[in-house]
């Protein structure tokens, strides 16, 4: 009887996880900004190329990793108000193109993918539609 309960519990947890994965994964699409900000990918690519020239692009990949590592990819690590990172420069250019549309979390994801590609690495379709977090908690960061 006990093994049957454990199996049922684990099976239920597995099914729940898979449903959550499919639902969360299905909300992101590679053409999320096709109508609201159609040039966002070109704008970010140009800025990443500038960052590579200034030898700062590796920090974009690191920022994306840290953003996604703690509470999921929500851009919350950029909430400190400090405008010294390359991503802040990219965000400003994107805002000039289409104000209030593209999330910082998506900009980080696109910039990281562009950096990998432009550095000779593989390419992949970046799924978009992330929402920025409203709270950044530095005490949750494991590495700074």
N, C-alpha and C positions, 0 to 999 in steps of 0.2 A: 504494500500500500504506500509506503513512504517513497519508494522509487517512482511510483506512478505520480505522486504529488510533485516530486522534484522535476520529473520530465515535463509535466504540465506547466509548471512555473517557468522553466527554462524555455520551453516552446512558446509560451505566451510572451515572454520578454523578447525573444528573437523576432516573433511576428510584429510586435509593437515597434521594435527598433527598425525593422525593414519598412514598415508603413511610414514611420517618421522620416526615414532616409528618402524614400520616394517622394513624399510630399514636399520636404524641404528642397530636395534636388530639383523637383519639377518647377519650382517657382523661379528659378534662375534660367535665363535664356541668353544666347549669344547676340540676339538682336533687340535687347530690352530698350535701347535708346534710339532705335531706327527712326522713329517719328519725332521724338522729343528733342534729340540732340544727335543728328545723323553724323556729324563730323567728329564726335568725341574720340574715336579710336585714332584718327589721323592726328588730332591735336595732341593726344597723349604720346603717340609715337614720336612726333617731332620733339617734344620736350624731353623724352627719354634719350633721344639721339644727342641733344644738347648736354644732358647729364653725363652721358658716356664720354663726350669730348672733355668735360670738366672732371672726369674720373670720379664721379659721385654716384653713378648709377647702382653700384653694388648695394648702397644703403637703401635703395628702393626695395630690393629683394629682401633685405633684412627687416625693413619696416613691415612689409607684407607678412612675413613669417611671424613677427611678434604680434601683429594685429590679429591674426587668425589663431594664434596659439592659446590665448587666455580665454576669451569669451566668444570665440568665433569671429569671422571676418566682419567687423562692424565699424572700423575706422575710429574706435574710441581712443586709441593711443594718440590721436592727433588733437584731442580736446584740451590740451594744456594752454592753448592760446599763443604758443611760441611759434613765430613764423620764420624759423630758420631752416626748416627742412626743404629738400628738393620737392617733396610732395606738395608743400604749400605753394610753391611756384607753379607747379602743374595745375593745382586746383584753381589758382587765380586765372590762368589762361583758359581753362575749361569754363570757369564762371563767365569770362568775357565772351565766350562762344555761346553759351546757353546757361543763363543764370538760374541757380536753384534747382537744377534738374539731376545732375549726376552726383552720386554719393562719393564721399572720400574713400569708403571701403572698395567701391568699384574702381576708382582711379588707382588705388594701390594695387589691386589685382591685375588690371590692364598694364600698368607700368612694370610690375614684376615680370609678367609674361613677355612684354616687349624687351626688357633688359636681357632676359635669358636668350631670346631669339637673336637679338642684335649682338650678343656676345658669342654667338656661334653654337648655342644650345638648341634644343628641340623647340617646336612650336605646338601650341594647343589652342583650341577655341576657349576663350575666357567667357564663362557664363556670368551674366550681369543681372542686376536687380537687387543687390544687397542694400540694406538700409543702415545708415550710420547710427551708432550708439549715442545715447544721450548722456551717459556717465562714463568717465574714465577713472578707473581705480588703480593708481600706481602700486598699491600694496599687493595687487594680484599679479603684477609682473614678476616673473622669475628671473629674468635677465634684463639689464638696462644698458 
